[in-house]
């Protein structure tokens, strides 16, 4: 995700935590709209939403044109489309996964003036909540909507110990997560295709006996040249995971080095 201005994100997150009555905090199912509205809008003057969804937004909110919902007619179509447009920055998930996760309430859609502008895909609630994808469309970036969506993620994860996510070392989103209080706790090898490092970010939501030991996040540029070369020779033919992936990666890199030295 090409995210918002890091200098402003921390202040926005603090504001959202202190005042959860802003429209960005609305995570509404149509059948629960009145209950959610009561919880999030009490003590503030309200105005009726004009989208026909039955949602309401506080007139004094700086994000009065922005909402976060979990159901929408275009939810799956939009998420799949935005994922494909940002394929170089995101892990890929098939449409069937989004269909399943939407039913479980793990997709959050941002609406700007009633139109989809970004989404978050999260994992199951538990001790550690995984954030699988965060993406804001280009024309809505650097306007603090990303920080508002992350606040919705943290509200969803309330009661869990932490939130963890992975971010390619060549993405601007690394500074975004750092600005929101997330710590880089490890750097891992990424997939074969881009040959890039992956920064693992974590935020503790509940105080633990030991704080995370932060490491310096990796920086660099993705390099697909090895992938392209071995794809032409037929060496790159499958997707593997775990130890098999490490062995596969070493084989590709090793054979590529041998060719260069010949």
Helices and strands as residue ranges (DSSP letters): H 6-18, G 23-25, E 27-28, G 30-32, H 33-41, E 46-48, E 56-58, E 66-69, H 75-85, H 95-103, E 107-112, E 115-122, E 128-136, G 138-140, H 145-156, E 162-168, H 173-179, E 183-189, E 197-204, H 225-233, H 242-261
